[in-house]
Amino acid sequence: MCLNSFRAIKLALAGEDYKRHMNDRAPTFFAERFLYGSQSVVFWQDGFSPVHGEMRKVINGCFHFYGEDGRDRFERRIGLELQRLDRQLQALGDGEIEVVDLLRHSVANTICIALTGEAFKEDDPGIDMIWDFIEGTNFFVLPVTNFLMASFPFLRFVPGEHKTVYDRQEAAKSRIIQDFFTEHKKGRTPGNPRGIVDQLLDSQEVDINQGKSPLFTDERIHSAILETFNAVSRECNKDLEFEGYDVPKKTTVMANVWFVHHDEDIWGDPWKFRPERFLDQDGQILPRHHPLRINWIPFGYARRSCLGEPFARARYFLYMAHLLRRWEFIPVPGKMGSCDPRKLKDFDNKITIRPQPFYCKVRRLNQI
């Protein structure tokens, strides 16, 4: 079932009559094989179970650890990462740079800082392992791939694309757990968390000291680390009627955010990049109840919305403000595709839509 308006999304996923039935997850090959039988917040199958609710609460607390005001130690480390980016761009001179690759390195560092409190060292192969895992995840959660692998799991042993990606995914997972959990844990001081992993280990230790079974077992902490890179649909858990339609149990429920974000009745000119559309006549951000703010839902909605939304918003604002204040990015003729995602050849269309590699030159701006 595809929900093609914010009204339908809100009713199905947050309405009192439907929310307990439309926020489950179907089992997937990826989550069963790589997340210890769906032992993660994102892929936990019962969306309203007490365990899922408690895990969301703890993870949400981990993000609040950093604050949002730009004065804590996380922001200082992000500041160092932005300075590294500046040095890299400065050293470029009149040369060209592949922008996606430039940002891949920096995004990997941001993930590393969030999880452990420290960035990767220069030329650390760990940066590649993160992107290997992300690419593998994008491959296995595709509906066609998931159907094939769930129906014929032996394909992971048969020479070909599925085995190649599976082996790379297993290797990336092992390296991520080794670096972000096993090795990181050796330098931990209880009660003095450096990042999200330490906070989850502190939570585990508190439960054990209180004689309780820990909510976050080692496997669930591993899953929390690995699911930093994921997104997935919902499943209806009973037969019901929705807006005049019969919805059988186990129906996949998809919020069609793409359509909502490109509905001309809402946006007028959705294919134009006009960030000022979110400002009022005085240059202030539109209020939360404004139709444009209401219909902008890139982080999902309701029970399964992204827990890291405030965290991510603050960080990408910081990146954009820093880079665009200091640098002009100049497209290289013939080495940059269209910015219109309807021109599919210029984009990598999988679970998310991403631009194909493109090249720019950069020029330092005079700062006021």
Secondary structure, 3 states (H helix, E strand, C coil): CEECCHHHHHHHHHCCCCCCCCCECCCCHHHHHHCCCCCCCCCCCCCCCHHHHHHHHHHHHHHHCCCCCCCCHHHHHHHHHHHHHHHHHHHHCCCCEEHHHHHHHHHHHHHHHHHHCCCCCCCCCHHHHHHHHHHHHHHHCCHHHHHHHHHCHHHHHCCCHHHHHHHHHHHHHHHHHHHHHHHHHHCCCCCCCCCHHHHHHHHHHHHHHCCCCCCCCHHHHHHHHHHHHCCCCEECCCCEEECCEEECCCCEEEECHHHHHCCHHHHCCCCCCCHHHHECCCCCECCCCCHHHHCCCCCCCHHHCCCCHHHHHHHHHHHHHHHHHHEEEEECCCCCCCCCCCCHHHEEECCCEEECCCEEEEEECCCC
